[in-house]
Amino acid sequence: MTIATGYVGTETIRGMKDRVAEIAQDGGRFSLVIGMSFFQGLSKHAHKNLESLHEVALQGGNGSGVRFVYTNTYHGKVYRFRSNSESNIYIGSSNLSVAGLSGNTECMAEILDERTASQANGFLDFLCTDAVSKPIDKVDITIRGGGKHKKYTDPRLASSEAMRYDMEHFVKPKTKPIEIKLGGFDKKQKSGLNCYFGKGRLARSTGIVTPRDWFEVEIISSVDTTSDPKYPKGDFLAYTDDGYVIPCRTQGDYYKNLRSIGSLHILGKWIKGKLQKESALNVYEPVTDETLDQYGNDTIKLYPREDGSYYMEFLSGE
């Protein structure tokens, strides 16, 4: 049995354990590939049950076990069942959960066409490769609500990350701002504001893959923007519209990559924190054009100052 699904339900996992044990005892293979949890996390209870299922499955054929896609979010649902020479493969909308298999109104269909079935089998085998997914003991899954794997998701900037300045005596520049557009996410789902959804980082010493920092961002400016003679080139200080001073840097071809100095997550905390505060963005969800539309602004404005620094503005509802 090989299953590739976006989500799993704890009750369903517990209920499968005896059947998976039977498959393993007969020398059969059970492989479960989960597509969304590497990026969105799991409850402590669900993670514990998946670890237990993995241990049971490992007693079976080569390639058995619970795996997590770590290169990108995977939301498909494919089920393959094999017994002796007979094989059945199904594709549809049902996650491996009580709701997906019996509660919701879902659609699943068996693939009968040999060519399509061959392609689906090839796709399942591809998902089970180390280049796409890793066994549960080789991924650092975020445990929602706590635990040793809890990721820092508080968007408030610490004093060690950004200084504060006196806004009361600060005069906003009257210069024309440089406008950096943040939209167009159809072409950059794993970059820019969505670096978190890029391929996880592999620790070669342990072989364990860890998600990137949730707040990690690197803004990519267009050629029209970077060609502005007042566009920053190299290191500069950004005085934010809410009182922070963030050391920033532009680098790469034409200085198009804008990031915070020291850590990519500092600028990300400032941007994503604003989106989260206005309820336009939830933790572990991608920033989309719809996110910015809900926030009411898709543009960061940089106002040049005489000393080479910039006033940086990203206000909601503009």
C-alpha positions, 0 to 999 in steps of 0.5 A: 500500500502506498498513499500520498496525501496532503493531510492525515488524521490522527484517528485514521492513523491509529486505526491503520496500525494493525493492518500495516502490521499485517502487511509488514509481517507478510513482507509487504511494503507500506509507504505514506507520503504526507505533503503539507505537514513539513511546512504547516506542522503537526500536533504533538499527538499526531506526530507521536502516532505517525512515529509509531506507525513508521516503526511498525511499517519499517518491519516490512518491505524495502521503502516502507515508512512514513515520509514528508515532502520537504521540497514544496507543499504537496496537496494531491491524494493518490492511493495505490493498493497491490496484492500479488500481481493485481494493482489498483490506483485511485486519485481524487480529493480525499485526505487520509482522515475520517473527514476525508474518507467518510465525512466530507463530500469527496470524489475518488476515481480508480484509474483504469487506463494503463498509460495513465496508471503507469504515469500515476505509478511513476509519480508515486515512486517519484514522491518516495525518493529522497530528493523529494521526501524524507522519512519521519526520523530525518525531518525536523517537523514543527510541533504546533503548540509547543514541544522541542521543535516549536518554531518562533512565530512571534512577529515582534522585533526584539531589541537585539534585532532592531533598534528604536528611534524617536518618532516624535522628533523624526521628520518624514522626508518629502522626497519622492519615494522608491516604490517596491511592488510585492505582488505577482506571487504566481511566479515566485511561490517559493521566493521573496516573501515565501522563502519558508516554502522553499526546499528545507535545509539539509544538515549533512552531518545528521541528514535531517532536513529542517524548514527555513525560518517562517519570517525569512524574506528577500525582496526582489525588485524589478529592473524599473525600480533598481534603475532609479538613481535614488534606489539604495545600492549596498548597505543602508539604514531603514527607518520604519513607519512604526519606529524601528531602525533596520539595517538593510542591504541590496545585493545581486545583479543590479542590486535587485535583492533587498534583505535585512543585514545579519538575518533574513528574518528581521525584515520578514518579521517587520513585513509579515508582522504587519500582515498578521496584525491586520489578520491578512496572514496566518502563520505557515500560510503563503503570502499571496496577492489576495493577502496583500489585497486584504491588507490593502497595500502591495507596495513598500515605499522607500523615501531617500534621506540626505544622510543616505538612509531611508524612511521605509513605509508599508501601511495597511489600507493604502 
